[in-house]
């Protein structure tokens, strides 16, 4: 017994020291804080460099990125980019594990709302010294897509493509119900009226066709847009107070609630789940609001559809703009080569390839407004996505975003299943969300 | 309680050599993570910046965190429904499968199939069965004149999910019990029959006492599985970003660790979960000494 205890003590201490050792690289990476690394040797020397790039995406996206990487290698033969891909969920676990181990990929993709969760934890490279050396790099990029990456001491990330939310509608259903198509001048009241006339309720109370559906868990698909259009806001400027319970925002929530439970033109979340979470794609909802990423999937739906800008509210028209971008790991051993790649992603050839992929809008205006983007196989007016930038609000970016948005998404979920009342639930959600903000200060 | 042959002399060396790969794996893999989890449960760590000592804060905040308490309650409820369900039903199925039936191998395969099928795929099928407006189950109920039920709504979802989990576990339980049943000598039943015991009496007086080791083992395994249940529950009740309408402890650990930059809190929850399972195990072993009969 004594012997066993001794062995155990030795083992535990061994393991503890092993853990201590593993933590070391992370701290070692800390010293060269803030200022410019070896950015001085600007002309990319001929010495071959290999960098790693990690991204989320499906096989179609990977194909295009492999193509972009190959093009980049052709243009810059001394730099080879090794692409690693994962699906959205495992991407973040994988990334965090690699960062925790002190061996992050040189370049990796970033979703703008989550950017500050990483930037504030000092694992990203400040790109400002590089940007100062390339003053023309961001000239042709839509400024709305750059906003999210700005911090007090410069930009730690660059956008690669963006999403605005627009209204999608099933033309077959509109034709069958003899309802006029949505226009650029539609209001939320028009949306509600049309949704009502497009809803089919059987004599036994069962709804066989809904006028509208949009997912209410994340703000991006409908609720942030509607709150802005009604004159409300999501969160205050210094990210200390959640504003979704203010009177004007409540009008937007009330609209969703009434469409769902009074008009029955919007399926509750349990019903939507039965249609694979997307009743519009399933052909049982006449309208939805979603971003460009849905276009390739909807192109294969068995009905005719088109798009229109988001409706107007009492405070005008509003949509949400969100971008995906690239960042460089602070622990990267080849930051110069990594930045060369980021530069290439913003070049016309790379942005053209992204446009052809059809999942998102290119951030480079000259490409977004060229045939490469506007003349895609799906016969819709792609310009609506770009023109929506004129009234787009940035999807909020702040530290603790993930936990805060979960507090809201989870908290509101019981309203959309019909289990709880809107008013009191919203009050409780705002309190819970503010607690998360206080914790992440 | 001594089983099998004792290794002698040089055999011991071989035994050790053959066990080494697994032991090393366990030592540095499993034990390493266990020790790391214990240490991290006393730390504030977001995975990205170096951990700092947090004392017992992670444990204290568990007690006040409504979401954690809810997930713990859900896990306990789930376990209370799931474990007896699995043990009883798989024992009954095993008894049926132990008879000389036509096509018994077909039925055995059918019952075992869920154990080797992807949980994600089967959960999708169960979604089609449970659907309120489009589901198969409600379609049948309505044909029979019974009003439709919302199987995955708040008040019923727990039971619906337990049913799917039991369905998925019957196969493995059946195998355990079949092994136990075939070990009971045929003569005991012959003797009981001569004494005039009917089938029910034979089952309760003969089969059940003689199969207690299997019942004990199956109860133990089901309890561990219940505390770790994740896949079916998630697939049937998920909402956005890792959330579920029946959050269980495993969800809570996953979300806190991987989404909320709260690895310390997640570790503390994992430790609490381990302690709860350990208490159940202790009770089980105490019961074993009292009730389990080894021949």
Interface residues (C-beta under 8 A of the other chain):
Chain A: X11 X12 X15 X16 X18 X19 X23 X26 X27 X89 X92 X93 X96 X97 X99 X100 X117 X118 X121 X122 X123 X206 X207 X215 X217 X218 X269 X270 X271 X273 X274 X275 X400 X402 X403 X405 X406 X409 X410 X413 X414 X417 X419
Chain B: X27 X28 X31 X32 X35 X36 X39 X46 X47 X48 X49 X50 X51 X127 X131 X132 X133 X134 X135 X150 X152 X153 X154 X239 X240 X241 X242 X243 X245 X255 X258 X259 X260 X261 X262
